[in-house]
Amino acid sequence: MQYSTVPDPEPSVPNSASSLPPAAIREAELADWQRIHQDALGAMADLSRALDHQDWPGVEQACRWVRETFQALNRWEEQGPLPRLARAGGRSLQGALRTDHREMDLLAGAILQADGRGRELPPHLQGARARRLLDLVRQHVDTEAHRALPLLQGQRPPTEAAPEGAGYHTPVRFPGRR
């Protein structure tokens, strides 16, 4: 599958954060964001199939897409929506999404660069990294769609917990502990 790329090098970001309400996201931004997220889910479906068939060139193609196109979106997010997300009450969510961005880049880079000495990784290591990337991208897209976007649109995210990081890295509660 050929994945689409961002039409411009970076989607447009408002010239001034003060020109928009703290949690605003423009329609054009939203359309680009959603389109690339759909492309990401398509790329991850292809990555999953490639992993199931041990199609390493297919794995590398999906990882290259993540590294080149999805990371361009992530850089844009860090300049526009994520600072607005923090101002809208999602500071810990912002931090978690930034951490995801770094991990996606590192995982895709590690797969594409093999072991750094020009040798391919053994398939079980390459596959494990690619599966982690697959899970991370899917979870990240879901988190942005269901946690970050509602905050950016001035809505409370769909949980009972407070918007500050709610539903993202929720602490595990064990029975009998407080």
C-alpha positions in Angstrom: 0.0 0.0 0.0 1.2 3.5 -0.7 0.5 5.9 2.2 -0.4 9.5 1.6 1.9 12.2 2.9 1.2 15.5 4.4 0.3 17.9 1.6 2.6 20.6 2.9 5.9 20.0 4.7 4.1 20.7 8.0 0.3 21.4 8.4 -0.4 25.0 9.2 -0.1 26.2 12.7 -1.7 29.4 13.9 0.7 32.4 13.8 -0.1 33.3 17.4 -1.4 31.1 20.1 -3.2 34.1 21.4 -5.3 34.4 18.2 -7.2 31.2 19.2 -8.9 30.1 22.4 -6.5 27.9 24.5 -8.2 24.7 23.4 -9.1 25.6 19.8 -8.3 23.5 16.8 -9.1 24.8 13.3 -11.2 22.8 10.9 -8.3 22.5 8.4 -6.0 21.3 11.1 -8.6 18.7 12.3 -9.1 17.4 8.7 -5.4 16.9 8.1 -4.9 15.4 11.6 -7.8 12.9 11.1 -6.6 12.0 7.6 -3.1 11.2 8.7 -4.5 9.2 11.7 -6.5 7.2 9.2 -3.4 6.6 7.1 -1.6 5.6 10.3 -4.2 3.0 11.1 -3.9 1.7 7.5 -0.1 1.6 7.8 -0.5 -0.3 11.0 -2.8 -2.8 9.4 -0.2 -3.4 6.7 2.5 -3.7 9.4 0.4 -6.3 11.2 0.0 -8.3 8.0 3.7 -8.0 7.2 4.6 -9.2 10.6 2.2 -12.1 10.4 3.8 -13.2 7.1 7.4 -12.3 8.2 7.5 -9.9 5.2 10.5 -7.8 6.4 10.4 -5.4 3.4 6.8 -4.7 4.2 7.7 -4.1 7.9 10.4 -1.7 6.8 8.0 0.2 4.4 5.5 0.8 7.3 8.3 1.9 9.6 9.7 4.2 7.0 6.1 5.7 6.7 6.0 6.2 10.5 9.5 7.8 10.5 8.9 10.1 7.6 5.2 11.0 7.5 3.8 10.3 10.9 6.7 11.9 12.7 6.1 15.1 10.6 2.6 15.1 12.0 4.0 14.5 15.5 6.4 17.5 15.1 3.5 19.7 14.1 1.5 18.4 17.1 4.2 19.5 19.4 4.2 23.0 18.0 0.4 23.5 17.9 -2.1 21.2 19.4 0.0 19.8 22.3 0.8 23.2 23.9 -2.9 24.1 23.5 -3.8 20.8 25.1 -1.7 21.7 28.2 -3.5 25.0 28.5 -6.8 23.2 28.3 -6.0 21.1 31.3 -4.2 18.2 29.8 -0.6 18.8 30.8 0.1 15.2 31.8 -1.6 13.9 28.7 0.6 16.3 26.7 3.7 14.8 28.3 2.5 11.2 27.7 1.8 12.0 24.0 5.3 13.6 23.6 6.8 10.5 25.2 4.9 8.4 22.6 6.3 10.5 19.8 9.9 9.9 21.0 9.3 6.2 21.4 7.7 5.8 18.0 10.7 7.6 16.4 13.2 5.5 18.3 11.4 2.2 17.5 11.0 3.0 13.8 14.6 4.2 13.6 15.9 1.1 15.3 14.1 -1.2 12.9 15.3 0.7 9.9 18.9 1.0 11.1 19.0 -2.6 12.3 21.7 -2.9 14.9 23.6 0.3 13.9 26.4 -1.6 12.2 24.6 -2.2 9.0 23.5 -5.8 9.9 19.9 -6.9 10.1 18.5 -7.8 13.4 17.4 -11.3 14.0 13.7 -11.6 13.0 12.5 -12.2 16.6 14.0 -8.9 17.7 12.9 -7.0 14.6 9.4 -8.4 15.0 9.3 -7.6 18.7 10.2 -4.0 18.1 7.7 -3.7 15.2 4.9 -5.2 17.3 5.6 -2.6 20.0 5.5 0.1 17.4 2.3 -1.3 16.0 0.7 -1.3 19.4 2.0 2.1 20.3 0.8 3.9 17.2 -2.7 2.3 17.5 -2.9 3.3 21.1 -1.6 6.8 20.4 -4.1 7.5 17.7 -6.9 6.2 19.9 -5.7 8.4 22.8 -5.5 11.5 20.6 -9.0 10.9 19.2 -10.7 10.1 22.4 -8.7 12.0 25.0 -6.8 14.9 23.4 -9.3 16.0 20.7 -12.2 16.4 23.0 -10.1 18.7 25.2 -8.9 20.7 22.2 -12.6 21.1 21.2 -13.5 22.4 24.6 -15.2 19.2 25.7 -14.6 17.0 28.7 -13.1 13.6 27.6 -15.6 10.7 27.9 -14.7 9.4 31.3 -15.5 10.1 34.9 -12.0 11.0 35.7 -10.5 14.5 35.5 -9.1 15.5 32.1 -5.6 15.8 33.4 -4.1 12.5 32.1 -7.3 10.6 32.6 -7.6 7.4 30.8 -4.1 7.4 29.5 -1.6 6.2 32.0 -4.1 5.3 34.7 -2.5 3.8 37.8 -3.3 0.2 38.4 -5.2 -0.4 41.6 -4.8 -3.8 43.2 -7.6 -5.3 45.4 -7.0 -4.6 49.0 -4.6 -1.6 48.4 -5.4 2.1 48.4 
